[in-house]
Amino acid sequence: MKKLNIKSENCLLEVNDYGASINGIDLGKLVRNNLPKLKNYKDYPVKLNLSIELLGNEELEIDPTGYEIPYEMPKEAEENE
């Protein structure tokens, strides 16, 4: 089983007319950039649990299970996305 957990006790959520971002990273890009290799345009059954509590400011902790993310996104790149 492969599992992706993205969590933080304290990060920044921004909402605008185009979507939502966490610490300046588009939510869709944040998920997509940390998934294992998957085929495009294929439906994958998943179990999803999304919980957002409005709090404060902390680094994201990305924890894949059953696979490794082949790179680490530099903080500068994260801020520019």
N, C-alpha and C positions, 0 to 999 in steps of 0.2 A: 504494500500500500504506500502510495506517495501522498504526502500531506504538507501543505504550506500554512504556517502560522505567521501572521504579521501582527505584532503587538507592541504597545507602548503604554506606559502608565501616564504619560504626559506628552502630547505632541500637538501640533497646530493643524486644525481643520479650516480650510478656506472653501467657501461655497460661492459660486458666481453663476452667471447665465450659461456658461459652457460646461459646467460640471462641478466636481469636488476634488480637492487635492489635500494631501496629508504632507505636512512639512514642505510645501511647495512642489510636491510631485503628484501629478495627475493620478487619481485612484486607479484608473484602468491600467496606466503604464506601470504603476507600482506592482500590481498583481501580475501583469503580463511579463515584466522583466524578471520576476522571481519564480516563475513556474518552471517545471522541468520541460524538456523538449517535447512538444506536442505538435500534431499535424494541424495545419491551418484548415479551417472550414469543416472541421469534424466536431460533432457533438460528443461531449464526455459527460457521463453521469457523475455528479458530485454531491457531496453533502456540504452545505454552506451555512456558516454561522457568522453574521456580521453584527458587531456590537460597538456602538459609539457612545461614550460617556463624555460629556463636556467637562474638562478639568484644566490642565496646564501645559508644560513644555519639557519633553525628554526625547532622546534618540530612539529611533525605531529599532526593534529587535526582530530580525527575520530568521525564521527557524524552519527550514525544509526538513521533512522526514522521508527517508527512503531514497533521496537523491541529493546531489550537491549542486549548488549554484556555481557555474564555472568561472565566475568573475566577481569582483567586488566593485560596485559602482562608486566612483569617486564622489565625494561630497559636492564638488563644484558642478559635476554633471547632473547630480540630483537637483541642485538648486536651479539649474537652467532649464529643466524639463517642465 
